[in-house]
């Protein structure tokens, strides 16, 4: 049992239903009903026709149940060396006690 998709609406066409139209260039089109066939040949845009699958996809109708909210990746903090100092020097300075750093600063000023 082969199930085709309607060229205009995107709905399933079961065996024994719908009609097939073949264009002059050889491309075959499957239509579910006269409604879809006439809409196609009237050059209606299926994305703007409320009952088509393409419209429902474009306007996010009924897809909420299928997809779950994706988790965002957490940003990780990365320590890198700066132009003047290596990473080891930076970590050593960070681990020093504030009193010691204050004393060093005062010595440098003198």
mmCIF file of the C-alpha atoms, coordinates in Angstrom:
data_MODEL
# 
_entry.id   MODEL 
# 
loop_
_atom_site.group_PDB 
_atom_site.id 
_atom_site.type_symbol 
_atom_site.label_atom_id 
_atom_site.label_alt_id 
_atom_site.label_comp_id 
_atom_site.label_asym_id 
_atom_site.label_entity_id 
_atom_site.label_seq_id 
_atom_site.pdbx_PDB_ins_code 
_atom_site.Cartn_x 
_atom_site.Cartn_y 
_atom_site.Cartn_z 
_atom_site.occupancy 
_atom_site.B_iso_or_equiv 
_atom_site.pdbx_formal_charge 
_atom_site.auth_seq_id 
_atom_site.auth_comp_id 
_atom_site.auth_asym_id 
_atom_site.auth_atom_id 
_atom_site.pdbx_PDB_model_num 
ATOM 1   C CA . UNK A 1 1   ? 0.000   0.000  0.000   1.00 0.00 ? 1   UNK A CA 1 
ATOM 2   C CA . UNK A 1 2   ? 1.593   3.219  -1.168  1.00 0.00 ? 2   UNK A CA 1 
ATOM 3   C CA . UNK A 1 3   ? 0.539   6.496  0.406   1.00 0.00 ? 3   UNK A CA 1 
ATOM 4   C CA . UNK A 1 4   ? 1.208   9.622  -1.654  1.00 0.00 ? 4   UNK A CA 1 
ATOM 5   C CA . UNK A 1 5   ? 1.331   13.225 -0.451  1.00 0.00 ? 5   UNK A CA 1 
ATOM 6   C CA . UNK A 1 6   ? -0.883  15.906 -1.934  1.00 0.00 ? 6   UNK A CA 1 
ATOM 7   C CA . UNK A 1 7   ? 1.178   18.407 -3.947  1.00 0.00 ? 7   UNK A CA 1 
ATOM 8   C CA . UNK A 1 8   ? -0.834  21.372 -2.680  1.00 0.00 ? 8   UNK A CA 1 
ATOM 9   C CA . UNK A 1 9   ? -2.008  20.575 0.846   1.00 0.00 ? 9   UNK A CA 1 
ATOM 10  C CA . UNK A 1 10  ? 0.661   18.081 1.955   1.00 0.00 ? 10  UNK A CA 1 
ATOM 11  C CA . UNK A 1 11  ? -1.978  15.684 3.317   1.00 0.00 ? 11  UNK A CA 1 
ATOM 12  C CA . UNK A 1 12  ? -1.805  11.895 2.846   1.00 0.00 ? 12  UNK A CA 1 
ATOM 13  C CA . UNK A 1 13  ? -3.562  10.345 -0.166  1.00 0.00 ? 13  UNK A CA 1 
ATOM 14  C CA . UNK A 1 14  ? -4.562  6.722  0.373   1.00 0.00 ? 14  UNK A CA 1 
ATOM 15  C CA . UNK A 1 15  ? -4.967  4.230  -2.520  1.00 0.00 ? 15  UNK A CA 1 
ATOM 16  C CA . UNK A 1 16  ? -8.140  4.760  -4.517  1.00 0.00 ? 16  UNK A CA 1 
ATOM 17  C CA . UNK A 1 17  ? -8.395  8.415  -3.575  1.00 0.00 ? 17  UNK A CA 1 
ATOM 18  C CA . UNK A 1 18  ? -7.263  11.639 -5.222  1.00 0.00 ? 18  UNK A CA 1 
ATOM 19  C CA . UNK A 1 19  ? -6.153  12.288 -8.772  1.00 0.00 ? 19  UNK A CA 1 
ATOM 20  C CA . UNK A 1 20  ? -2.854  12.557 -10.606 1.00 0.00 ? 20  UNK A CA 1 
ATOM 21  C CA . UNK A 1 21  ? -2.070  15.304 -13.107 1.00 0.00 ? 21  UNK A CA 1 
ATOM 22  C CA . UNK A 1 22  ? 0.973   15.179 -15.367 1.00 0.00 ? 22  UNK A CA 1 
ATOM 23  C CA . UNK A 1 23  ? 2.414   18.440 -16.688 1.00 0.00 ? 23  UNK A CA 1 
ATOM 24  C CA . UNK A 1 24  ? 3.876   18.934 -20.167 1.00 0.00 ? 24  UNK A CA 1 
ATOM 25  C CA . UNK A 1 25  ? 7.408   18.734 -18.751 1.00 0.00 ? 25  UNK A CA 1 
ATOM 26  C CA . UNK A 1 26  ? 6.665   15.266 -17.303 1.00 0.00 ? 26  UNK A CA 1 
ATOM 27  C CA . UNK A 1 27  ? 6.321   16.190 -13.623 1.00 0.00 ? 27  UNK A CA 1 
ATOM 28  C CA . UNK A 1 28  ? 3.412   14.373 -11.981 1.00 0.00 ? 28  UNK A CA 1 
ATOM 29  C CA . UNK A 1 29  ? 1.324   16.065 -9.300  1.00 0.00 ? 29  UNK A CA 1 
ATOM 30  C CA . UNK A 1 30  ? -0.984  14.305 -6.863  1.00 0.00 ? 30  UNK A CA 1 
ATOM 31  C CA . UNK A 1 31  ? -4.090  16.058 -5.577  1.00 0.00 ? 31  UNK A CA 1 
ATOM 32  C CA . UNK A 1 32  ? -6.284  14.919 -2.708  1.00 0.00 ? 32  UNK A CA 1 
ATOM 33  C CA . UNK A 1 33  ? -9.486  16.546 -3.991  1.00 0.00 ? 33  UNK A CA 1 
ATOM 34  C CA . UNK A 1 34  ? -10.919 18.980 -6.477  1.00 0.00 ? 34  UNK A CA 1 
ATOM 35  C CA . UNK A 1 35  ? -10.496 21.680 -3.859  1.00 0.00 ? 35  UNK A CA 1 
ATOM 36  C CA . UNK A 1 36  ? -6.712  21.190 -3.752  1.00 0.00 ? 36  UNK A CA 1 
ATOM 37  C CA . UNK A 1 37  ? -6.450  20.805 -7.524  1.00 0.00 ? 37  UNK A CA 1 
ATOM 38  C CA . UNK A 1 38  ? -8.354  24.025 -8.257  1.00 0.00 ? 38  UNK A CA 1 
ATOM 39  C CA . UNK A 1 39  ? -6.427  25.930 -5.574  1.00 0.00 ? 39  UNK A CA 1 
ATOM 40  C CA . UNK A 1 40  ? -3.142  24.807 -7.154  1.00 0.00 ? 40  UNK A CA 1 
ATOM 41  C CA . UNK A 1 41  ? -4.171  25.841 -10.643 1.00 0.00 ? 41  UNK A CA 1 
ATOM 42  C CA . UNK A 1 42  ? -5.492  29.164 -9.316  1.00 0.00 ? 42  UNK A CA 1 
ATOM 43  C CA . UNK A 1 43  ? -1.864  29.641 -8.144  1.00 0.00 ? 43  UNK A CA 1 
ATOM 44  C CA . UNK A 1 44  ? -2.790  30.039 -4.496  1.00 0.00 ? 44  UNK A CA 1 
ATOM 45  C CA . UNK A 1 45  ? 0.087   29.866 -2.068  1.00 0.00 ? 45  UNK A CA 1 
ATOM 46  C CA . UNK A 1 46  ? -0.432  26.860 0.257   1.00 0.00 ? 46  UNK A CA 1 
ATOM 47  C CA . UNK A 1 47  ? 1.461   28.713 3.017   1.00 0.00 ? 47  UNK A CA 1 
ATOM 48  C CA . UNK A 1 48  ? -1.361  31.268 3.127   1.00 0.00 ? 48  UNK A CA 1 
ATOM 49  C CA . UNK A 1 49  ? -4.289  28.799 2.990   1.00 0.00 ? 49  UNK A CA 1 
ATOM 50  C CA . UNK A 1 50  ? -5.346  27.987 6.558   1.00 0.00 ? 50  UNK A CA 1 
ATOM 51  C CA . UNK A 1 51  ? -6.096  24.259 6.233   1.00 0.00 ? 51  UNK A CA 1 
ATOM 52  C CA . UNK A 1 52  ? -2.879  23.120 4.533   1.00 0.00 ? 52  UNK A CA 1 
ATOM 53  C CA . UNK A 1 53  ? 0.048   21.394 6.239   1.00 0.00 ? 53  UNK A CA 1 
ATOM 54  C CA . UNK A 1 54  ? 2.480   24.074 4.998   1.00 0.00 ? 54  UNK A CA 1 
ATOM 55  C CA . UNK A 1 55  ? 0.401   26.800 6.667   1.00 0.00 ? 55  UNK A CA 1 
ATOM 56  C CA . UNK A 1 56  ? 0.358   24.856 9.938   1.00 0.00 ? 56  UNK A CA 1 
ATOM 57  C CA . UNK A 1 57  ? 4.133   24.385 9.839   1.00 0.00 ? 57  UNK A CA 1 
ATOM 58  C CA . UNK A 1 58  ? 4.753   28.050 9.030   1.00 0.00 ? 58  UNK A CA 1 
ATOM 59  C CA . UNK A 1 59  ? 2.536   29.263 11.895  1.00 0.00 ? 59  UNK A CA 1 
ATOM 60  C CA . UNK A 1 60  ? 3.732   26.570 14.374  1.00 0.00 ? 60  UNK A CA 1 
ATOM 61  C CA . UNK A 1 61  ? 0.340   24.948 14.850  1.00 0.00 ? 61  UNK A CA 1 
ATOM 62  C CA . UNK A 1 62  ? 0.180   21.595 16.638  1.00 0.00 ? 62  UNK A CA 1 
ATOM 63  C CA . UNK A 1 63  ? 3.957   21.101 16.816  1.00 0.00 ? 63  UNK A CA 1 
ATOM 64  C CA . UNK A 1 64  ? 4.159   21.939 20.537  1.00 0.00 ? 64  UNK A CA 1 
ATOM 65  C CA . UNK A 1 65  ? 3.317   18.372 21.638  1.00 0.00 ? 65  UNK A CA 1 
ATOM 66  C CA . UNK A 1 66  ? 6.005   16.809 19.429  1.00 0.00 ? 66  UNK A CA 1 
ATOM 67  C CA . UNK A 1 67  ? 9.031   18.924 20.297  1.00 0.00 ? 67  UNK A CA 1 
ATOM 68  C CA . UNK A 1 68  ? 10.366  19.517 23.772  1.00 0.00 ? 68  UNK A CA 1 
ATOM 69  C CA . UNK A 1 69  ? 12.174  22.659 24.842  1.00 0.00 ? 69  UNK A CA 1 
ATOM 70  C CA . UNK A 1 70  ? 15.894  22.366 24.161  1.00 0.00 ? 70  UNK A CA 1 
ATOM 71  C CA . UNK A 1 71  ? 18.338  23.035 26.951  1.00 0.00 ? 71  UNK A CA 1 
ATOM 72  C CA . UNK A 1 72  ? 20.893  25.739 26.414  1.00 0.00 ? 72  UNK A CA 1 
ATOM 73  C CA . UNK A 1 73  ? 24.551  25.030 27.098  1.00 0.00 ? 73  UNK A CA 1 
ATOM 74  C CA . UNK A 1 74  ? 25.988  26.678 30.175  1.00 0.00 ? 74  UNK A CA 1 
ATOM 75  C CA . UNK A 1 75  ? 28.969  28.912 29.539  1.00 0.00 ? 75  UNK A CA 1 
ATOM 76  C CA . UNK A 1 76  ? 32.122  27.793 31.286  1.00 0.00 ? 76  UNK A CA 1 
ATOM 77  C CA . UNK A 1 77  ? 34.629  30.224 32.713  1.00 0.00 ? 77  UNK A CA 1 
ATOM 78  C CA . UNK A 1 78  ? 38.088  29.847 31.204  1.00 0.00 ? 78  UNK A CA 1 
ATOM 79  C CA . UNK A 1 79  ? 41.286  31.288 32.678  1.00 0.00 ? 79  UNK A CA 1 
ATOM 80  C CA . UNK A 1 80  ? 43.867  32.487 30.172  1.00 0.00 ? 80  UNK A CA 1 
ATOM 81  C CA . UNK A 1 81  ? 47.123  34.321 30.383  1.00 0.00 ? 81  UNK A CA 1 
ATOM 82  C CA . UNK A 1 82  ? 47.284  38.038 29.555  1.00 0.00 ? 82  UNK A CA 1 
ATOM 83  C CA . UNK A 1 83  ? 49.961  39.615 27.350  1.00 0.00 ? 83  UNK A CA 1 
ATOM 84  C CA . UNK A 1 84  ? 52.195  40.741 30.243  1.00 0.00 ? 84  UNK A CA 1 
ATOM 85  C CA . UNK A 1 85  ? 51.707  37.838 32.679  1.00 0.00 ? 85  UNK A CA 1 
ATOM 86  C CA . UNK A 1 86  ? 51.484  34.069 32.416  1.00 0.00 ? 86  UNK A CA 1 
ATOM 87  C CA . UNK A 1 87  ? 48.607  32.064 33.908  1.00 0.00 ? 87  UNK A CA 1 
ATOM 88  C CA . UNK A 1 88  ? 50.825  30.799 36.765  1.00 0.00 ? 88  UNK A CA 1 
ATOM 89  C CA . UNK A 1 89  ? 51.724  34.364 37.795  1.00 0.00 ? 89  UNK A CA 1 
ATOM 90  C CA . UNK A 1 90  ? 48.087  35.462 37.738  1.00 0.00 ? 90  UNK A CA 1 
ATOM 91  C CA . UNK A 1 91  ? 46.929  32.536 39.905  1.00 0.00 ? 91  UNK A CA 1 
ATOM 92  C CA . UNK A 1 92  ? 49.820  33.099 42.353  1.00 0.00 ? 92  UNK A CA 1 
ATOM 93  C CA . UNK A 1 93  ? 48.837  36.780 42.743  1.00 0.00 ? 93  UNK A CA 1 
ATOM 94  C CA . UNK A 1 94  ? 45.169  35.875 43.203  1.00 0.00 ? 94  UNK A CA 1 
ATOM 95  C CA . UNK A 1 95  ? 45.993  33.377 45.973  1.00 0.00 ? 95  UNK A CA 1 
ATOM 96  C CA . UNK A 1 96  ? 48.071  35.940 47.960  1.00 0.00 ? 96  UNK A CA 1 
ATOM 97  C CA . UNK A 1 97  ? 46.516  37.445 51.060  1.00 0.00 ? 97  UNK A CA 1 
ATOM 98  C CA . UNK A 1 98  ? 45.229  41.034 50.681  1.00 0.00 ? 98  UNK A CA 1 
ATOM 99  C CA . UNK A 1 99  ? 47.531  42.325 53.472  1.00 0.00 ? 99  UNK A CA 1 
ATOM 100 C CA . UNK A 1 100 ? 50.579  40.916 51.695  1.00 0.00 ? 100 UNK A CA 1 
ATOM 101 C CA . UNK A 1 101 ? 49.544  42.530 48.402  1.00 0.00 ? 101 UNK A CA 1 
ATOM 102 C CA . UNK A 1 102 ? 48.947  45.853 50.157  1.00 0.00 ? 102 UNK A CA 1 
ATOM 103 C CA . UNK A 1 103 ? 52.448  45.715 51.681  1.00 0.00 ? 103 UNK A CA 1 
ATOM 104 C CA . UNK A 1 104 ? 53.965  44.943 48.259  1.00 0.00 ? 104 UNK A CA 1 
ATOM 105 C CA . UNK A 1 105 ? 52.100  47.888 46.728  1.00 0.00 ? 105 UNK A CA 1 
ATOM 106 C CA . UNK A 1 106 ? 53.410  50.259 49.386  1.00 0.00 ? 106 UNK A CA 1 
ATOM 107 C CA . UNK A 1 107 ? 57.005  49.038 48.827  1.00 0.00 ? 107 UNK A CA 1 
ATOM 108 C CA . UNK A 1 108 ? 56.666  49.599 45.106  1.00 0.00 ? 108 UNK A CA 1 
ATOM 109 C CA . UNK A 1 109 ? 55.494  53.200 45.694  1.00 0.00 ? 109 UNK A CA 1 
ATOM 110 C CA . UNK A 1 110 ? 58.574  53.983 47.853  1.00 0.00 ? 110 UNK A CA 1 
# 
